[in-house]
Amino acid sequence: MSAKHVEYTVFKGVAFVFGVFLLAMTYNILLVPNNFVVGGMSGLSIVFKELFGWNATLFIYVSHFILLVLSYFFLGKEVTGNTFIGSALYPLMISITNPISEFVLERMDVSETVVLVCLAGFFYGLANGIIYKMGFTTGGGDVIMQLVSKYCNMTIARANFIYSFVIIAVCGLVFGISALIYAVIILVVSNIIIDKIIVGISNSKVFFICTDKLKEVKQIIKEEYESGHTTLTTKSEFLRRRGELIMVVVPNRDYYSFKNRILEVDPNAFFIINDCYEVGGGKRKHYLPFLYN
């Protein structure tokens, strides 16, 4: 095992523990005190605390243990092994962070519900985004979704939707319509944050350009935007005519100017424009302007 691989493994482990720590802090500081139900065992613990007076932390310990046993018998050793660390660490971290959370709550002077909802959505998404980015989960609801997916013959995404919908619906019945709306907002905000952490923030656009002015467009790309491009051979099924499609990546800051510049040369140019999250290799002088000043 190379030193670089060891460093990356250590980094993943530290980042994962930090993500679980942040998730536990969010649970203790923002979710439980305000009865914000966001799904999973965390959400159900808050619901059962309200209905039956059960200790929320103890509920998470017991439910995670039961789900690990079910995972072992119905999903197999490999799946259970992948979720074991998160399933064990998350309840433990909730207990460890409880004194810290009480200290923070005594000094946190935020009474506006909207602010609390936004904070809950942001930190819940940030924590889960870090955990998923490192290739881990915290078990709990993930095990239920895998069980539903396997034995009800549906995709994980559909199982997740049904599972989240049921918990949010129960939240609305127990805490009222306002709590249901807060739960939806938190889930929407957190999912946006998770996507940005896992996929990244799009810092460029990829253009697919079909034009009759190939020479002029290529010259603009090379000379004015100092970028390379890829030419793809195409065939129009409608016109039964072969041609070329230019693919080029442009930074977000140049999006409008590049698009308008192409339209100046060929007003009838056909565009397909997508977000581009990562570019590797090639000539990317415009991505590193500080090297050329």
Sequence and secondary structure as in RCSB ss.txt:
>XXXX:A:sequence
MSAKHVEYTVFKGVAFVFGVFLLAMTYNILLVPNNFVVGGMSGLSIVFKELFGWNATLFIYVSHFILLVLSYFFL
GKEVTGNTFIGSALYPLMISITNPISEFVLERMDVSETVVLVCLAGFFYGLANGIIYKMGFTTGGGDVIMQLVSK
YCNMTIARANFIYSFVIIAVCGLVFGISALIYAVIILVVSNIIIDKIIVGISNSKVFFICTDKLKEVKQIIKEEY
ESGHTTLTTKSEFLRRRGELIMVVVPNRDYYSFKNRILEVDPNAFFIINDCYEVGGGKRKHYLPFLYN
>XXXX:A:secstr
  HHHHHHHHHHHHHHHHHHHHHHHHIIIIIHHHT   SHHHHHHHHHHHHH   HHHHHHHHHHHHHHHHHHHT
 HHHHHHHHHHHHHHHHHHHHHHHHHHHHHHH     HHHHHHHHHHHHHHHHHHHHHTT    THHHHHHHHHH
HTT  HHHHHHHHHHHHHHHHHHHH HHHHHHHHHHHHHHHHHHHHHHH    EEEEEEE S HHHHHHIIIIIS
    EEEEEEETTTTEEEEEEEEEEEGGGHHHHHHHHHHH TT EEEEEEE    SS  GGG GGG  
